[in-house]
Amino acid sequence: MWLSSVVLEELYAGVSGRNRPAVERLERDFHRAGRILVPNLTDWTQTGKVLALLAAKYDYEQIGKGRLTNDALIAISARGFGITVITANARDFGKLAEFRPFQWRVEKPDAN
């Protein structure tokens, strides 16, 4: 199992003070295991190209493309390592897969 640095950024951005230690533990554990996936230059440029294609096909404006940037970075960087993306967001990842095929599957989060 891998943790995307993009997902880690999203977790830190959205965590409340009392839940922050859980995110810090997650970061520490994945870092110690050498399992944090960090997008490289190619991932960033491929993400830009995919977002441009999405914008052209689906008539996305800047906000729509911006909203998909993190998901595209996750998909593109995982693709480079053959890592399967696990997501609850079938709509956006399905659209991304139209332009750069990658391994992904949908899993709904626990209700707990």
C-alpha positions in Angstrom: 0.0 0.0 0.0 1.2 3.5 -0.9 0.2 7.0 0.2 0.3 9.8 -2.3 1.9 13.0 -1.1 -1.0 14.7 -2.8 -3.5 12.9 -0.5 -1.3 13.7 2.5 -1.5 17.4 1.5 -5.3 17.2 1.3 -5.4 15.5 4.7 -3.3 18.2 6.4 -5.4 20.9 4.7 -8.6 19.5 6.0 -7.7 18.1 9.4 -8.9 19.6 12.6 -6.5 20.2 15.5 -7.5 17.2 17.6 -7.2 14.8 14.5 -3.9 16.1 13.3 -1.9 13.5 15.3 -3.6 10.7 13.3 -2.4 12.3 10.0 1.1 12.8 11.4 1.2 9.1 12.4 0.0 8.2 8.9 2.8 10.3 7.4 5.4 8.9 9.7 4.5 5.3 9.1 4.4 5.6 5.4 7.6 7.6 5.3 9.4 5.0 7.4 8.1 2.3 5.1 9.4 4.2 2.1 5.8 4.2 0.6 5.0 7.8 0.0 4.5 8.5 -3.7 5.6 12.0 -4.8 4.8 13.3 -8.3 7.9 14.1 -10.4 8.3 16.6 -13.2 6.9 14.2 -15.8 3.8 13.6 -13.6 3.2 17.4 -13.4 3.6 18.0 -17.1 1.4 15.0 -18.0 -1.2 16.3 -15.5 -1.3 19.6 -17.3 -1.8 17.9 -20.7 -4.6 15.7 -19.3 -6.3 18.7 -17.8 -6.2 20.5 -21.1 -7.7 17.5 -22.9 -10.4 17.3 -20.2 -11.2 21.0 -20.5 -11.5 20.7 -24.3 -13.8 17.6 -24.2 -16.0 18.6 -21.3 -15.8 22.4 -21.6 -14.3 22.8 -18.2 -13.4 26.3 -17.1 -10.4 27.2 -14.9 -12.2 26.2 -11.7 -13.2 22.8 -13.1 -9.6 22.1 -14.2 -8.3 23.3 -10.8 -10.6 21.1 -9.0 -9.2 18.1 -10.8 -5.5 18.9 -10.5 -5.0 16.9 -7.3 -6.9 13.9 -8.7 -4.9 14.0 -11.9 -1.6 14.2 -10.1 -2.6 11.2 -8.0 -3.7 9.2 -11.1 -0.7 10.1 -13.2 1.9 9.5 -10.5 0.3 6.1 -9.6 0.3 5.1 -13.2 4.0 5.6 -13.5 4.6 3.0 -10.8 1.8 0.7 -11.7 0.0 1.5 -8.4 -3.8 1.0 -8.3 -5.7 4.1 -7.1 -8.4 3.4 -4.6 -11.1 6.1 -4.6 -14.7 6.9 -3.9 -14.7 9.4 -6.7 -15.7 7.4 -9.8 -16.9 10.3 -11.8 -13.6 12.3 -11.9 -11.2 9.3 -12.0 -13.3 7.8 -14.8 -12.9 10.9 -16.9 -9.1 11.0 -16.2 -8.8 7.4 -17.3 -10.2 8.3 -20.7 -7.0 10.2 -21.5 -4.3 8.4 -19.6 -5.3 4.8 -18.7 -4.3 3.8 -15.1 -5.3 1.1 -12.6 -8.1 2.2 -10.3 -11.1 1.0 -8.4 -14.0 2.4 -6.4 -14.3 1.7 -2.7 -16.8 3.6 -0.6 -15.5 4.9 2.7 -16.7 3.3 5.9 -19.7 5.0 7.5 -17.9 4.9 10.9 
